[in-house]
Amino acid sequence: MAFELHPRLAAGGIEIGRLGGCLLLLKNNALFPWFLLVPQVEGIEDLHQLPPDQYTAVMAAMRSVSDFVTSHFKPDKLNVACIGNQVRQMHIHIVGRSASDPAWPGTVWAYEGKQIYQDEVLAEIRDSARDFLGLV
């Protein structure tokens, strides 16, 4: 069975590229630097279920994206989580948080506000992420 991105993740995310066997998406909400790393696997929901070599690749990708978010956005805190209570397809949230963001100190997924990225800002983030992470 071929990898297929969950419709809910596809609807809310912008594809940035592929890294470590994962699809990298940027949530289309400019209020938060919020990325999703989606391992391209079927039938696995939790990190510990990955085969060891795939787990290692996903962890390396997660660290690289975390380094990018920290370097590019300069957040006060980085939140990383593989929760998946509502969307069961395995995905890892990597979110830069700052005391000045509108959801601070609460969770970003409980915050109802949204601001779609302007095209030029989106292009700059995409280009910067691709350069930093070595994506094509």
Secondary structure in CASP SS format (residue, H / E / C, confidence):
PFRMAT SS
TARGET T0000
AUTHOR 0000-0000-0000
METHOD secondary structure of the structure
MODEL  1
M C 1.00
A C 1.00
F C 1.00
E C 1.00
L C 1.00
H C 1.00
P H 1.00
R H 1.00
L H 1.00
A H 1.00
A H 1.00
G H 1.00
G E 1.00
I E 1.00
E E 1.00
I E 1.00
G E 1.00
R E 1.00
L E 1.00
G C 1.00
G C 1.00
C E 1.00
L E 1.00
L E 1.00
L E 1.00
L E 1.00
K E 1.00
N C 1.00
N C 1.00
A C 1.00
L C 1.00
F C 1.00
P C 1.00
W E 1.00
F E 1.00
L E 1.00
L E 1.00
V E 1.00
P E 1.00
Q C 1.00
V C 1.00
E C 1.00
G C 1.00
I C 1.00
E C 1.00
D C 1.00
L H 1.00
H H 1.00
Q H 1.00
L C 1.00
P C 1.00
P H 1.00
D H 1.00
Q H 1.00
Y H 1.00
T H 1.00
A H 1.00
V H 1.00
M H 1.00
A H 1.00
A H 1.00
M H 1.00
R H 1.00
S H 1.00
V H 1.00
S H 1.00
D H 1.00
F H 1.00
V H 1.00
T H 1.00
S H 1.00
H H 1.00
F H 1.00
K C 1.00
P C 1.00
D C 1.00
K E 1.00
L E 1.00
N E 1.00
V E 1.00
A E 1.00
C C 1.00
I C 1.00
G C 1.00
N C 1.00
Q C 1.00
V C 1.00
R C 1.00
Q C 1.00
M C 1.00
H C 1.00
I E 1.00
H E 1.00
I E 1.00
V E 1.00
G E 1.00
R E 1.00
S C 1.00
A C 1.00
S C 1.00
D C 1.00
P C 1.00
A C 1.00
W C 1.00
P C 1.00
G C 1.00
T C 1.00
V C 1.00
W C 1.00
A C 1.00
Y C 1.00
E C 1.00
G C 1.00
K C 1.00
Q C 1.00
I C 1.00
Y C 1.00
Q C 1.00
D H 1.00
E H 1.00
V H 1.00
L H 1.00
A H 1.00
E H 1.00
I H 1.00
R H 1.00
D H 1.00
S H 1.00
A H 1.00
R H 1.00
D H 1.00
F H 1.00
L H 1.00
G C 1.00
L C 1.00
V C 1.00
END
